[in-house]
Amino acid sequence: MTRGRIVNQIRTLRFLAGEMSQAELGQAIGVTRQTIAAIEAGKYSPSLEAAFRIAQVFGKPLDEVFRWEPEG
Amino acid sequence: MPYREKIAWMSLAGLVVCYVPYFALTYRSPLLDRPLPNLELMALFAAAAGGNALWVLVGRLILRTTTPPEERGPGDERDRAVDRRAVAIAYNVLIGCALWFGGVLPFLATGWHIVNAMVAAVVVAEFVRYALTVRGYRRGLA
């Protein structure tokens, strides 16, 4: 199985959304500020539902917010 | 720091503060070899367990009053994922210890040595749970 990691554009999208705070985004999708920070830092991969919710907040398709990168 | 990570740190400290002296004292003294009912050992264990319960109670009260309400609400999916992984591994540690102590120790030891080993198994499993909770928050689940 190919190993990889999930990268995301949440920090950029928050900036483009008028410097939306992590707390505001968290509140919009029903998670804490710390969880948004962990997702941005790549320490936590959100559930599929949370990922869709994040994409919906920014009005973007899922693959513009999250991307899977194979290692190596 | 997430509220539940603070609770895990506090619980870890409580286990170390209350149970390390207990096990150090019981294994370094002849307390374990005394005949039943070993009231001194039971009193010592009650002090350790009661002290730990008090530590956790006071710790949770302090954390509850010093953490903003929006940060100590019901856990979200990350909290549940961190807890699920920590509990799953700690459960395996507990089962492993129980099988070892229950299956092997009766041939090597008797009485309170076995009881104390089972208590140690529970404490070790709890320690693993909280340590993995902290690790889950700090290093991620990947």
Backbone of each chain as ProteinMPNN parsed JSONL, in Angstrom:
{"seq_chain_A": "MTRGRIVNQIRTLRFLAGEMSQAELGQAIGVTRQTIAAIEAGKYSPSLEAAFRIAQVFGKPLDEVFRWEPEG", "coords_chain_A": {"N_chain_A": [[0.84, -1.202, 0.0], [0.558, 2.174, -0.855], [2.041, 4.754, 0.954], [0.962, 7.875, 2.302], [0.045, 11.367, 2.71], [-2.428, 13.664, 3.928], [-2.938, 16.797, 2.674], [-3.866, 20.252, 3.1], [-5.71, 23.256, 2.203], [-6.659, 25.011, 4.02], [-5.743, 27.136, 5.639], [-5.057, 29.12, 3.758], [-7.552, 29.458, 2.513], [-9.033, 30.423, 4.631], [-7.823, 32.879, 4.974], [-8.486, 34.077, 2.534], [-11.159, 34.249, 2.924], [-11.683, 36.578, 4.262], [-9.93, 36.654, 6.441], [-10.971, 34.714, 8.205], [-11.468, 33.37, 11.431], [-9.983, 30.564, 13.227], [-11.649, 29.676, 15.217], [-14.145, 30.609, 14.344], [-14.487, 29.116, 12.002], [-14.433, 26.576, 13.11], [-16.725, 26.68, 14.707], [-18.633, 26.884, 12.709], [-18.602, 24.377, 11.549], [-18.889, 22.658, 13.621], [-16.798, 21.816, 15.345], [-13.981, 22.118, 17.645], [-11.813, 25.022, 18.107], [-9.217, 24.155, 18.456], [-9.221, 21.756, 17.105], [-9.515, 22.548, 14.447], [-7.071, 23.871, 14.209], [-5.373, 21.662, 14.489], [-6.067, 20.211, 12.211], [-5.251, 21.973, 10.184], [-2.517, 21.934, 10.66], [-1.894, 19.435, 9.885], [-1.994, 17.43, 11.72], [-4.22, 16.044, 12.286], [-6.557, 14.186, 10.503], [-9.579, 15.057, 9.187], [-12.953, 13.726, 9.56], [-14.865, 12.384, 6.812], [-17.289, 13.682, 6.608], [-16.85, 16.057, 8.097], [-14.871, 17.159, 6.499], [-16.284, 17.664, 4.128], [-18.055, 19.539, 5.131], [-16.318, 21.652, 5.783], [-15.389, 22.314, 3.227], [-17.793, 23.171, 2.166], [-18.294, 25.466, 3.688], [-16.408, 27.224, 2.638], [-17.287, 27.291, 0.075], [-16.21, 25.68, -1.884], [-15.168, 22.899, -4.0], [-14.478, 19.638, -2.641], [-11.93, 18.639, -3.368], [-10.444, 20.889, -3.774], [-9.877, 21.793, -1.362], [-8.832, 19.74, 0.22], [-6.134, 17.479, -0.292], [-4.6, 14.485, -1.335], [-1.362, 13.328, -0.885], [1.042, 11.195, -2.166], [3.754, 9.545, -0.44], [7.301, 10.077, -0.8]], "CA_chain_A": [[0.0, 0.0, 0.0], [1.33, 3.41, -0.916], [1.821, 5.652, 2.087], [0.818, 9.258, 1.888], [-0.519, 12.245, 3.736], [-3.458, 14.571, 3.433], [-2.599, 18.215, 2.855], [-5.072, 21.065, 2.903], [-5.553, 24.681, 1.9], [-7.583, 25.713, 4.921], [-5.179, 28.429, 6.085], [-5.206, 30.054, 2.633], [-8.976, 29.726, 2.312], [-9.49, 31.297, 5.739], [-7.321, 34.215, 4.648], [-9.296, 34.607, 1.428], [-12.524, 34.477, 3.432], [-11.666, 37.742, 5.16], [-9.204, 36.255, 7.67], [-11.872, 33.984, 9.121], [-10.681, 32.76, 12.518], [-10.145, 29.115, 13.402], [-12.825, 29.485, 16.071], [-15.348, 30.799, 13.507], [-14.619, 27.948, 11.133], [-14.798, 25.46, 13.983], [-18.134, 26.837, 15.088], [-19.469, 26.645, 11.528], [-18.705, 22.945, 11.2], [-19.171, 21.882, 14.829], [-15.627, 21.284, 16.061], [-13.319, 23.171, 18.416], [-10.724, 25.776, 17.472], [-8.002, 23.331, 18.487], [-9.314, 20.728, 16.056], [-9.186, 23.221, 13.185], [-5.616, 24.084, 14.218], [-4.731, 20.361, 14.254], [-6.287, 19.856, 10.794], [-4.362, 22.835, 9.39], [-1.121, 21.529, 10.866], [-1.722, 18.073, 9.393], [-1.919, 16.487, 12.842], [-5.471, 15.291, 12.347], [-7.321, 14.128, 9.264], [-10.982, 15.101, 9.595], [-13.86, 12.74, 8.964], [-15.344, 12.783, 5.481], [-18.369, 14.652, 6.798], [-16.262, 17.348, 8.482], [-14.166, 17.68, 5.322], [-17.309, 18.238, 3.239], [-18.586, 20.757, 5.776], [-15.309, 22.707, 5.619], [-15.435, 22.724, 1.82], [-19.047, 23.903, 1.968], [-18.146, 26.807, 4.287], [-15.64, 28.062, 1.712], [-17.912, 27.238, -1.246], [-15.255, 25.042, -2.802], [-15.258, 21.435, -4.031], [-13.612, 18.993, -1.637], [-10.54, 18.457, -3.811], [-9.711, 22.161, -3.735], [-9.54, 22.05, 0.05], [-7.975, 18.64, 0.689], [-5.451, 16.731, -1.351], [-3.77, 13.392, -0.816], [-0.047, 13.282, -1.553], [1.817, 9.984, -1.843], [5.09, 9.828, 0.099], [8.458, 9.693, -1.608]], "C_chain_A": [[0.88, 1.26, 0.0], [1.0, 4.289, 0.28], [1.719, 7.082, 1.579], [0.286, 10.109, 3.011], [-1.527, 13.187, 3.094], [-3.013, 16.004, 3.725], [-3.851, 19.042, 2.572], [-4.735, 22.535, 2.693], [-6.369, 25.543, 2.863], [-7.041, 27.074, 5.345], [-5.371, 29.488, 4.997], [-6.67, 30.445, 2.449], [-9.544, 30.604, 3.435], [-9.058, 32.733, 5.467], [-8.187, 34.861, 3.567], [-10.738, 34.889, 1.854], [-12.529, 35.601, 4.465], [-11.014, 37.442, 6.498], [-10.168, 35.655, 8.706], [-11.028, 33.295, 10.197], [-10.93, 31.251, 12.577], [-11.39, 28.823, 14.231], [-14.109, 29.618, 15.257], [-15.575, 29.592, 12.598], [-15.05, 26.729, 11.947], [-16.264, 25.496, 14.353], [-19.057, 26.502, 13.91], [-19.621, 25.162, 11.216], [-18.872, 22.05, 12.428], [-17.982, 21.191, 15.45], [-14.955, 22.442, 16.8], [-12.233, 23.872, 17.594], [-9.451, 24.927, 17.392], [-8.018, 22.249, 17.401], [-9.023, 21.328, 14.688], [-7.68, 23.442, 13.091], [-4.885, 22.776, 13.915], [-4.896, 19.926, 12.795], [-5.329, 20.673, 9.92], [-2.913, 22.375, 9.47], [-0.855, 20.104, 10.383], [-1.612, 17.043, 10.504], [-3.18, 15.644, 12.956], [-6.162, 15.346, 10.995], [-8.799, 14.072, 9.626], [-11.787, 13.971, 8.968], [-14.325, 13.275, 7.612], [-16.424, 13.863, 5.613], [-17.815, 16.027, 7.16], [-15.534, 17.984, 7.3], [-15.159, 18.335, 4.35], [-17.871, 19.537, 3.824], [-17.614, 21.926, 5.604], [-15.347, 23.239, 4.187], [-16.685, 23.558, 1.548], [-18.959, 25.325, 2.52], [-17.436, 27.754, 3.319], [-16.234, 28.074, 0.299], [-16.999, 26.642, -2.293], [-15.541, 23.548, -2.88], [-14.213, 20.826, -3.088], [-12.148, 18.935, -2.085], [-9.765, 19.764, -3.953], [-9.299, 22.512, -2.306], [-8.558, 20.991, 0.563], [-7.366, 17.91, -0.511], [-4.606, 15.635, -0.702], [-2.471, 13.316, -1.604], [0.679, 11.997, -1.174], [3.209, 10.353, -1.347], [6.168, 9.42, -0.896], [8.564, 10.392, -2.922]], "O_chain_A": [[1.829, 1.367, 0.777], [-0.167, 4.538, 0.581], [2.313, 7.446, 0.564], [0.097, 9.635, 4.131], [-1.483, 13.464, 1.896], [-2.749, 16.369, 4.871], [-4.773, 18.588, 1.894], [-3.624, 22.985, 2.97], [-6.724, 26.677, 2.54], [-7.787, 28.052, 5.405], [-5.794, 30.61, 5.279], [-6.988, 31.618, 2.254], [-10.429, 31.427, 3.201], [-9.813, 33.679, 5.694], [-8.569, 36.027, 3.668], [-11.443, 35.671, 1.217], [-13.297, 35.567, 5.427], [-11.468, 37.9, 7.547], [-10.178, 36.024, 9.88], [-9.991, 32.705, 9.894], [-11.923, 30.737, 12.062], [-12.099, 27.848, 13.981], [-15.051, 28.847, 15.444], [-16.698, 29.112, 12.446], [-15.913, 25.956, 11.53], [-16.956, 24.478, 14.319], [-20.123, 25.913, 14.092], [-20.646, 24.737, 10.681], [-18.985, 20.831, 12.299], [-18.116, 20.108, 16.019], [-15.315, 23.603, 16.606], [-11.802, 23.389, 16.548], [-8.714, 24.971, 16.408], [-6.979, 21.878, 16.855], [-8.362, 20.7, 13.861], [-7.079, 23.232, 12.038], [-3.899, 22.768, 13.177], [-3.983, 19.343, 12.21], [-4.678, 20.13, 9.028], [-2.177, 22.419, 8.485], [0.274, 19.62, 10.462], [-1.187, 15.912, 10.267], [-3.191, 14.633, 13.658], [-6.331, 16.418, 10.414], [-9.232, 13.139, 10.302], [-11.371, 13.349, 7.99], [-14.193, 14.463, 7.316], [-16.467, 14.821, 4.841], [-18.244, 17.041, 6.609], [-15.576, 19.201, 7.121], [-14.905, 19.417, 3.821], [-18.127, 20.501, 3.102], [-18.029, 23.049, 5.318], [-15.337, 24.449, 3.96], [-16.641, 24.53, 0.794], [-19.472, 26.269, 1.918], [-17.803, 28.922, 3.19], [-15.74, 28.787, -0.574], [-17.014, 27.053, -3.453], [-16.095, 22.977, -1.941], [-13.193, 21.447, -2.789], [-11.238, 19.153, -1.284], [-8.563, 19.749, -4.221], [-8.484, 23.406, -2.077], [-7.585, 21.307, 1.247], [-7.982, 17.752, -1.565], [-3.984, 15.84, 0.34], [-2.478, 13.249, -2.833], [0.907, 11.737, 0.007], [3.781, 11.354, -1.779], [5.967, 8.532, -1.725], [9.501, 10.143, -3.68]]}, "seq_chain_B": "MPYREKIAWMSLAGLVVCYVPYFALTYRSPLLDRPLPNLELMALFAAAAGGNALWVLVGRLILRTTTPPEERGPGDERDRAVDRRAVAIAYNVLIGCALWFGGVLPFLATGWHIVNAMVAAVVVAEFVRYALTVRGYRRGLA", "coords_chain_B": {"N_chain_B": [[-3.987, 24.723, 24.744], [-5.933, 21.796, 24.381], [-8.919, 21.16, 26.293], [-9.367, 18.497, 27.08], [-6.855, 17.443, 26.842], [-5.55, 18.737, 28.877], [-6.888, 17.567, 31.029], [-5.98, 14.968, 30.731], [-3.19, 15.275, 31.217], [-3.321, 16.117, 33.878], [-4.477, 13.852, 35.063], [-2.505, 11.955, 34.54], [-0.41, 12.973, 36.1], [-1.599, 12.649, 38.586], [-1.725, 9.843, 38.783], [0.995, 9.232, 38.903], [1.836, 10.65, 41.193], [0.269, 9.492, 43.225], [0.333, 6.652, 42.961], [2.957, 5.742, 42.426], [4.501, 6.143, 44.854], [3.003, 4.357, 46.412], [3.399, 1.774, 45.206], [6.167, 1.677, 45.345], [6.558, 1.67, 48.077], [5.161, -0.664, 48.894], [6.492, -2.731, 47.537], [9.048, -2.503, 48.488], [8.953, -2.988, 51.115], [8.161, -5.44, 53.731], [5.435, -5.679, 53.568], [3.733, -6.973, 51.72], [3.968, -9.62, 52.287], [2.668, -10.225, 54.581], [0.184, -11.956, 56.649], [-3.283, -12.644, 55.711], [-6.2, -10.993, 57.144], [-4.693, -8.377, 55.49], [-4.499, -5.628, 56.813], [-2.976, -3.301, 56.995], [-1.807, -3.024, 54.486], [-4.116, -2.807, 52.984], [-5.085, -0.414, 53.966], [-3.091, 1.287, 53.103], [-3.403, 1.032, 50.34], [-5.997, 2.062, 50.141], [-5.476, 4.683, 50.852], [-3.876, 5.504, 48.709], [-5.612, 5.114, 46.476], [-7.802, 6.67, 47.282], [-6.542, 9.131, 47.541], [-5.822, 9.551, 44.893], [-8.358, 9.708, 43.702], [-9.297, 12.019, 44.927], [-7.415, 13.849, 43.996], [-7.995, 13.828, 41.235], [-10.627, 14.75, 41.295], [-10.412, 17.355, 42.455], [-8.623, 18.439, 40.616], [-10.119, 18.37, 38.237], [-12.135, 20.123, 38.93], [-10.696, 22.515, 39.213], [-9.695, 22.803, 36.586], [-12.086, 23.04, 35.248], [-13.057, 25.455, 36.165], [-11.153, 27.205, 35.264], [-11.063, 27.073, 32.541], [-12.367, 28.396, 29.54], [-15.921, 28.28, 28.844], [-16.619, 27.59, 26.163], [-14.544, 26.026, 25.361], [-14.657, 23.738, 26.811], [-16.775, 22.177, 26.134], [-18.99, 19.533, 24.903], [-17.108, 16.805, 23.599], [-15.488, 16.886, 20.366], [-15.171, 15.359, 17.064], [-12.425, 14.848, 16.839], [-11.58, 14.69, 19.5], [-12.962, 12.395, 20.231], [-11.781, 10.542, 18.508], [-9.113, 10.54, 19.387], [-9.482, 9.618, 22.002], [-10.646, 7.135, 21.521], [-8.578, 5.672, 20.273], [-6.63, 5.714, 22.279], [-7.934, 4.37, 24.383], [-8.373, 1.886, 23.196], [-5.773, 0.842, 22.871], [-4.885, 0.894, 25.514], [-6.654, -0.918, 26.605], [-5.788, -3.292, 25.443], [-3.301, -3.46, 26.675], [-4.117, -3.808, 29.311], [-5.499, -6.279, 29.135], [-3.401, -7.919, 28.286], [-1.665, -7.738, 30.516], [-3.38, -8.805, 32.453], [-3.724, -11.421, 31.555], [-1.107, -12.325, 31.748], [-0.486, -11.93, 34.492], [-2.596, -13.335, 35.655], [-2.353, -15.85, 34.55], [0.299, -16.696, 34.813], [1.513, -15.685, 37.115], [0.318, -17.001, 39.401], [1.865, -19.304, 39.608], [4.248, -18.399, 40.432], [4.034, -16.617, 42.527], [2.214, -15.567, 45.484], [-0.95, -14.761, 47.154], [-1.145, -11.446, 48.241], [0.781, -10.49, 46.519], [-0.066, -11.196, 43.992], [-2.534, -9.891, 43.918], [-1.669, -7.242, 44.159], [-0.207, -7.028, 41.848], [-2.23, -7.15, 39.977], [-3.545, -4.79, 40.571], [-1.51, -3.064, 39.818], [-1.545, -3.574, 37.096], [-3.945, -2.393, 36.305], [-3.377, 0.275, 36.92], [-1.183, 0.74, 35.249], [-2.427, 0.394, 32.754], [-4.226, 2.541, 32.823], [-2.372, 4.623, 32.916], [-1.16, 4.304, 30.428], [-3.343, 4.874, 28.825], [-3.861, 7.646, 29.376], [-1.398, 8.732, 28.716], [-1.256, 8.148, 25.995], [-3.397, 9.646, 25.155], [-2.477, 12.253, 25.588], [-0.319, 12.15, 23.793], [-1.731, 11.783, 21.425], [-3.001, 14.251, 21.135], [-0.802, 15.986, 21.012], [1.019, 15.001, 19.086], [-0.535, 14.075, 17.057], [-2.688, 11.769, 15.198], [-1.705, 10.282, 13.188]], "CA_chain_B": [[-4.035, 23.276, 24.967], [-7.326, 21.358, 24.499], [-9.4, 20.853, 27.645], [-9.183, 17.078, 27.395], [-5.417, 17.189, 27.03], [-5.243, 19.189, 30.247], [-7.391, 16.529, 31.942], [-5.08, 13.811, 30.624], [-1.958, 15.629, 31.949], [-3.631, 16.136, 35.301], [-4.698, 12.473, 35.488], [-1.184, 11.31, 34.532], [0.304, 13.437, 37.297], [-2.261, 12.02, 39.728], [-1.301, 8.442, 38.868], [2.402, 9.198, 39.344], [1.94, 11.152, 42.573], [-0.402, 8.624, 44.198], [0.612, 5.212, 42.89], [4.392, 5.415, 42.473], [4.875, 5.907, 46.255], [2.32, 3.149, 46.909], [4.084, 0.559, 44.752], [7.535, 1.701, 45.883], [6.476, 1.291, 49.495], [4.723, -2.052, 49.084], [7.467, -3.7, 47.042], [10.316, -2.381, 49.209], [8.753, -3.387, 52.51], [7.6, -6.811, 53.806], [3.977, -5.571, 53.696], [3.019, -7.917, 50.856], [4.104, -10.994, 52.789], [1.935, -10.418, 55.836], [-1.003, -12.817, 56.454], [-4.599, -12.007, 55.542], [-6.402, -9.816, 56.308], [-3.548, -7.478, 55.575], [-5.172, -4.33, 56.942], [-2.033, -2.198, 56.723], [-1.691, -2.876, 53.035], [-5.403, -2.3, 52.496], [-5.154, 1.008, 54.331], [-2.174, 1.993, 52.2], [-4.051, 1.084, 49.033], [-7.128, 2.995, 50.247], [-4.914, 6.042, 50.838], [-3.434, 5.806, 47.334], [-6.782, 5.22, 45.605], [-8.572, 7.837, 47.725], [-5.753, 10.315, 47.176], [-5.944, 9.733, 43.445], [-9.725, 10.167, 43.419], [-9.369, 13.416, 45.372], [-6.578, 14.6, 43.045], [-8.741, 13.966, 39.974], [-11.806, 15.585, 41.561], [-9.974, 18.752, 42.613], [-8.037, 18.841, 39.338], [-11.194, 18.637, 37.275], [-12.818, 21.359, 39.362], [-9.824, 23.65, 38.867], [-9.677, 22.954, 35.126], [-13.416, 23.477, 34.811], [-13.251, 26.872, 36.482], [-10.157, 28.046, 34.596], [-11.168, 26.923, 31.088], [-13.592, 29.031, 29.013], [-16.992, 27.296, 28.574], [-16.659, 27.116, 24.772], [-13.463, 25.056, 25.134], [-14.872, 22.502, 27.562], [-18.074, 21.619, 25.757], [-18.897, 18.124, 24.531], [-15.984, 16.556, 22.704], [-15.787, 16.785, 18.935], [-14.726, 14.094, 16.458], [-11.01, 14.613, 17.141], [-11.525, 14.215, 20.89], [-13.423, 11.002, 20.258], [-10.779, 9.701, 17.828], [-7.956, 10.43, 20.29], [-9.88, 8.772, 23.129], [-10.888, 5.769, 21.017], [-7.294, 5.009, 20.056], [-5.962, 5.546, 23.578], [-8.637, 3.334, 25.145], [-8.174, 0.594, 22.53], [-4.425, 0.339, 23.178], [-4.83, 0.647, 26.96], [-7.41, -2.154, 26.845], [-4.901, -4.404, 25.113], [-2.291, -3.526, 27.738], [-4.781, -4.382, 30.486], [-5.754, -7.7, 28.867], [-2.088, -8.578, 28.287], [-1.213, -7.841, 31.909], [-4.279, -9.705, 33.181], [-3.401, -12.796, 31.14], [0.206, -12.652, 32.302], [-0.556, -12.031, 35.948], [-3.553, -14.373, 36.039], [-1.944, -17.164, 34.063], [1.67, -17.071, 35.155], [1.886, -15.293, 38.477], [-0.038, -17.995, 40.433], [2.919, -20.312, 39.74], [5.465, -17.75, 40.917], [3.804, -15.797, 43.717], [0.961, -15.891, 46.191], [-1.686, -13.743, 47.906], [-1.161, -10.032, 47.912], [1.66, -10.209, 45.375], [-0.896, -11.29, 42.786], [-3.519, -8.796, 43.969], [-0.968, -5.988, 43.887], [0.16, -7.026, 40.431], [-3.436, -6.798, 39.218], [-3.732, -3.334, 40.759], [-0.498, -2.424, 38.968], [-1.996, -3.698, 35.702], [-4.971, -1.362, 36.085], [-2.71, 1.587, 36.94], [-0.382, 0.851, 34.017], [-3.362, 0.6, 31.639], [-4.697, 3.934, 32.922], [-1.247, 5.481, 32.536], [-1.023, 4.208, 28.963], [-4.48, 5.597, 28.225], [-3.687, 9.103, 29.443], [-0.185, 9.09, 27.968], [-1.589, 8.128, 24.563], [-4.289, 10.785, 24.914], [-1.585, 13.414, 25.446], [0.416, 11.986, 22.549], [-2.674, 12.003, 20.33], [-3.222, 15.69, 20.962], [0.434, 16.708, 20.704], [1.713, 14.505, 17.886], [-1.505, 13.695, 16.035], [-3.088, 10.365, 15.179], [-1.155, 9.624, 11.991]], "C_chain_B": [[-5.498, 22.847, 25.119], [-7.668, 20.94, 25.933], [-9.116, 19.399, 28.025], [-7.709, 16.689, 27.505], [-4.993, 17.623, 28.434], [-5.689, 18.133, 31.259], [-6.456, 15.315, 31.928], [-3.765, 14.075, 31.375], [-2.194, 15.555, 33.455], [-3.806, 14.699, 35.827], [-3.383, 11.695, 35.526], [-0.401, 11.673, 35.789], [-0.279, 12.78, 38.544], [-1.842, 10.567, 39.911], [0.123, 8.343, 39.408], [2.503, 9.569, 40.826], [1.366, 10.152, 43.585], [0.071, 7.17, 44.157], [2.095, 4.85, 42.882], [4.848, 5.226, 43.918], [4.249, 4.626, 46.821], [3.085, 1.89, 46.508], [5.523, 0.507, 45.267], [7.532, 1.2, 47.329], [6.129, -0.191, 49.667], [5.778, -3.06, 48.615], [8.805, -3.625, 47.769], [10.184, -2.823, 50.66], [8.182, -4.805, 52.548], [6.074, -6.817, 53.892], [3.233, -6.652, 52.911], [3.027, -9.337, 51.412], [3.341, -11.246, 54.081], [0.669, -11.248, 55.601], [-2.291, -12.003, 56.296], [-5.334, -11.941, 56.877], [-5.28, -8.804, 56.544], [-4.072, -6.044, 55.632], [-4.25, -3.152, 56.66], [-1.915, -1.939, 55.232], [-2.989, -2.318, 52.449], [-5.547, -0.813, 52.797], [-4.271, 1.841, 53.409], [-2.782, 2.138, 50.798], [-5.226, 2.074, 49.035], [-6.632, 4.434, 50.207], [-4.505, 6.436, 49.42], [-4.636, 6.029, 46.413], [-7.622, 6.446, 45.964], [-7.867, 9.131, 47.361], [-5.864, 10.615, 45.69], [-7.33, 10.265, 43.063], [-9.872, 11.65, 43.783], [-8.593, 14.327, 44.414], [-7.364, 14.887, 41.762], [-9.938, 14.904, 40.159], [-11.424, 17.068, 41.638], [-9.405, 19.283, 41.294], [-9.092, 19.196, 38.312], [-11.951, 19.92, 37.632], [-12.003, 22.589, 38.975], [-9.831, 23.888, 37.357], [-11.012, 23.483, 34.61], [-13.597, 24.974, 35.043], [-12.271, 27.77, 35.732], [-10.199, 27.948, 33.065], [-12.455, 27.583, 30.595], [-14.638, 27.98, 28.62], [-16.968, 26.747, 27.155], [-15.567, 26.078, 24.489], [-13.669, 23.755, 25.899], [-16.253, 21.906, 27.301], [-17.931, 20.135, 25.448], [-17.783, 17.919, 23.5], [-16.405, 16.483, 21.25], [-15.165, 15.498, 18.386], [-13.256, 13.804, 16.735], [-10.838, 14.096, 18.568], [-11.903, 12.74, 20.961], [-12.404, 10.07, 19.598], [-9.562, 9.479, 18.722], [-8.294, 9.461, 21.423], [-10.045, 7.321, 22.692], [-9.568, 5.013, 20.856], [-6.601, 4.72, 21.394], [-6.603, 4.406, 24.371], [-8.392, 1.95, 24.525], [-6.81, 0.012, 22.891], [-4.309, 0.016, 24.669], [-5.573, -0.637, 27.313], [-6.536, -3.372, 26.55], [-3.803, -4.572, 26.161], [-2.891, -4.21, 28.97], [-5.01, -5.883, 30.306], [-4.442, -8.489, 28.898], [-1.575, -8.793, 29.704], [-2.066, -8.849, 32.674], [-3.977, -11.159, 32.829], [-2.081, -13.245, 31.754], [0.113, -12.889, 33.809], [-1.478, -13.168, 36.382], [-3.094, -15.763, 35.65], [-0.593, -17.627, 34.559], [1.987, -16.821, 36.622], [1.468, -16.302, 39.561], [1.016, -19.08, 40.617], [4.179, -19.725, 40.383], [5.278, -17.001, 42.229], [2.483, -16.191, 44.361], [0.301, -14.616, 46.726], [-1.599, -12.334, 47.368], [-0.241, -9.66, 46.754], [0.841, -10.219, 44.084], [-1.91, -10.147, 42.751], [-2.845, -7.472, 43.599], [-0.562, -5.889, 42.418], [-1.051, -6.668, 39.577], [-3.752, -5.308, 39.358], [-2.744, -2.577, 39.862], [-0.927, -2.465, 37.506], [-3.025, -2.616, 35.373], [-4.316, 0.02, 36.016], [-1.891, 1.784, 35.665], [-1.3, 1.112, 32.817], [-3.909, 2.029, 31.639], [-3.603, 4.902, 32.479], [-1.085, 5.494, 31.012], [-2.138, 4.999, 28.289], [-4.241, 7.107, 28.218], [-2.452, 9.558, 28.672], [-0.481, 9.126, 26.468], [-2.565, 9.252, 24.202], [-3.453, 12.045, 24.702], [-0.851, 13.344, 24.112], [-0.49, 12.259, 21.34], [-2.916, 13.476, 20.068], [-1.953, 16.409, 20.495], [1.039, 16.306, 19.368], [0.752, 14.126, 16.776], [-1.748, 12.201, 16.039], [-2.477, 9.603, 14.024], [-0.12, 8.582, 12.361]], "O_chain_B": [[-6.235, 23.455, 25.895], [-6.822, 20.439, 26.675], [-8.683, 19.108, 29.14], [-7.364, 15.72, 28.181], [-4.186, 16.961, 29.087], [-4.976, 17.836, 32.218], [-6.177, 14.716, 32.967], [-3.278, 13.199, 32.09], [-1.384, 15.007, 34.203], [-3.331, 14.377, 36.916], [-3.163, 10.88, 36.422], [0.187, 10.816, 36.449], [0.459, 12.399, 39.452], [-1.63, 10.107, 41.032], [0.427, 7.498, 40.25], [3.17, 8.889, 41.606], [1.915, 9.985, 44.674], [0.195, 6.529, 45.2], [2.454, 3.747, 43.294], [5.525, 4.24, 44.205], [4.873, 3.906, 47.6], [3.385, 1.042, 47.348], [6.038, -0.565, 45.585], [8.389, 0.416, 47.738], [6.731, -0.885, 50.486], [5.94, -4.118, 49.222], [9.609, -4.554, 47.692], [11.185, -3.009, 51.352], [7.762, -5.326, 51.515], [5.478, -7.834, 54.246], [2.226, -7.183, 53.378], [2.185, -10.157, 51.045], [3.366, -12.355, 54.615], [0.132, -11.255, 54.493], [-2.368, -10.84, 56.693], [-5.09, -12.814, 57.71], [-4.98, -8.44, 57.681], [-4.087, -5.338, 54.624], [-4.69, -2.124, 56.145], [-1.922, -0.795, 54.777], [-2.973, -1.479, 51.548], [-6.067, -0.051, 51.982], [-4.639, 2.938, 52.989], [-2.697, 3.19, 50.163], [-5.429, 2.82, 48.077], [-7.27, 5.303, 49.612], [-4.755, 7.56, 48.982], [-4.68, 7.005, 45.664], [-8.095, 7.167, 45.086], [-8.494, 10.099, 46.932], [-5.982, 11.769, 45.278], [-7.459, 11.15, 42.218], [-10.483, 12.428, 43.05], [-9.045, 15.419, 44.067], [-7.399, 16.016, 41.272], [-10.227, 15.739, 39.302], [-12.026, 17.917, 40.981], [-9.666, 20.421, 40.905], [-8.977, 20.197, 37.605], [-12.349, 20.692, 36.76], [-12.544, 23.576, 38.477], [-9.956, 25.025, 36.901], [-11.062, 24.267, 33.662], [-14.206, 25.672, 34.233], [-12.522, 28.965, 35.578], [-9.461, 28.651, 32.375], [-13.522, 27.357, 31.167], [-14.284, 26.912, 28.12], [-17.261, 25.57, 26.946], [-15.645, 25.341, 23.506], [-12.952, 22.78, 25.675], [-16.818, 21.218, 28.151], [-16.881, 19.543, 25.697], [-17.558, 18.768, 22.638], [-17.523, 16.077, 20.931], [-14.693, 14.654, 19.147], [-12.871, 12.641, 16.854], [-10.051, 13.182, 18.817], [-11.261, 11.946, 21.649], [-12.184, 8.951, 20.062], [-9.042, 8.366, 18.806], [-7.492, 8.591, 21.763], [-9.639, 6.397, 23.397], [-9.458, 3.854, 21.255], [-6.062, 3.635, 21.61], [-5.905, 3.579, 24.957], [-8.225, 0.965, 25.243], [-6.702, -1.178, 23.186], [-3.718, -0.994, 25.05], [-5.165, -1.362, 28.22], [-6.538, -4.351, 27.297], [-3.421, -5.694, 26.493], [-2.264, -5.071, 29.588], [-4.746, -6.667, 31.217], [-4.376, -9.582, 29.461], [-1.112, -9.879, 30.053], [-1.544, -9.65, 33.45], [-3.974, -12.027, 33.703], [-1.944, -14.377, 32.216], [0.571, -13.908, 34.326], [-1.191, -13.877, 37.347], [-3.403, -16.741, 36.33], [-0.363, -18.827, 34.71], [2.64, -17.629, 37.283], [2.185, -16.454, 40.55], [1.064, -19.715, 41.67], [5.063, -20.46, 40.823], [6.241, -16.773, 42.96], [1.743, -17.032, 43.85], [0.906, -13.544, 46.748], [-1.927, -12.059, 46.214], [-0.449, -8.647, 46.086], [1.023, -9.375, 43.206], [-2.125, -9.519, 41.715], [-3.386, -6.684, 42.822], [-0.573, -4.81, 41.827], [-0.922, -5.967, 38.573], [-4.167, -4.653, 38.402], [-3.098, -1.581, 39.231], [-0.703, -1.51, 36.762], [-2.982, -2.003, 34.306], [-4.659, 0.834, 35.159], [-1.903, 2.863, 35.073], [-0.992, 1.947, 31.966], [-4.039, 2.65, 30.584], [-3.864, 5.869, 31.764], [-0.901, 6.545, 30.397], [-1.908, 5.704, 27.306], [-4.398, 7.765, 27.19], [-2.449, 10.623, 28.054], [-0.018, 10.018, 25.758], [-2.558, 9.748, 23.075], [-3.684, 12.806, 23.762], [-0.764, 14.335, 23.387], [-0.072, 12.882, 20.364], [-3.023, 13.902, 18.917], [-2.02, 17.33, 19.681], [1.513, 17.152, 18.61], [1.186, 13.877, 15.651], [-1.107, 11.456, 16.778], [-2.703, 8.401, 13.888], [0.445, 7.933, 11.481]]}, "name": "protein", "num_of_chains": 2, "seq": "MTRGRIVNQIRTLRFLAGEMSQAELGQAIGVTRQTIAAIEAGKYSPSLEAAFRIAQVFGKPLDEVFRWEPEGMPYREKIAWMSLAGLVVCYVPYFALTYRSPLLDRPLPNLELMALFAAAAGGNALWVLVGRLILRTTTPPEERGPGDERDRAVDRRAVAIAYNVLIGCALWFGGVLPFLATGWHIVNAMVAAVVVAEFVRYALTVRGYRRGLA"}
